[in-house]
Amino acid sequence: MSWSDLERLVTDAETSKDLKQTLSQCRSRQELLQTARQLGYRLTRADLDNAWLEHHNASAVNGAGAADRWAAASS
């Protein structure tokens, strides 16, 4: 399942300044997917959608924030 690759990507980005910078330059979800795949992560759009929903639901409980801004910029 590619969900584990998404978790690995997040962990790697948290510990690698270069990876974090590369990913931060992505301007859409599609570009993020393409970049991640080129780097060897097996992600799907469904993985990103599910992660966004999880994050968005957590933000709704704790107040709106970065999830809303990311969704608006990525759509």
N, C-alpha and C positions, 0 to 999 in steps of 0.2 A: 504494500500500500504506500502511496506517495505521501501520506500524512506524516510519516516518520521522516521523510526527506525535508518536509517543510519545517519540522521541529529542529532538524539538524541545521538547516539553513539559518534559522533564527539564532540558534546557539553559536554557530560559526560567525555570524554577523556581529553578535555581541562581543566576540573575542578578537575579531580581526578588523582593524581600522580600514584596511584596504577594501575588504569585502563590503563593509558598511558604506564606504564612500561610493563604491561601484553601484550598489543597490539604490543608494539615495539619488543617483542620477537618473533612474528610471522614471519616466513621466506618465506611465500608464500601467495597468495591471498586465496587459499583453506584453509590454516591454520588460516588465519584471519577470514574467514567466519565461520569455525568451532568454533573458540574461541568466536566470537560474539554471535553465536547461543547458545552456552553453557551458556552464560551470560544473555540470554533472549532477545536478539535483533533479529528480524526477517529479516535478510538480505538475498539477493540473489546475485548470481554472476553478474547478469545484473545490480544490484544497484552499485556494485563496478566498473564494466566496465563503466557505465554512469558517475559516479563520476570522474573516472580517465579521461575520455574524456573531461568532463567539465574543470577539472583542467589543463589538457594538452593543451586544446585550449586557456585557459587564459594565460598559460605559453608561448605559441607560440606568443601571442600578446605582452607579457612583456619580452620575452627572455626565452630560455630553462633553466630548473633548476631541482628542486626536482622531478617533475612529471616523467621526463625521467629516473632519477636514480631509482625511486620507481618501474616503469614499468619494467626496466631491471632486477631488483632484484626479482620481484614478478612473472615473467614469468616462 
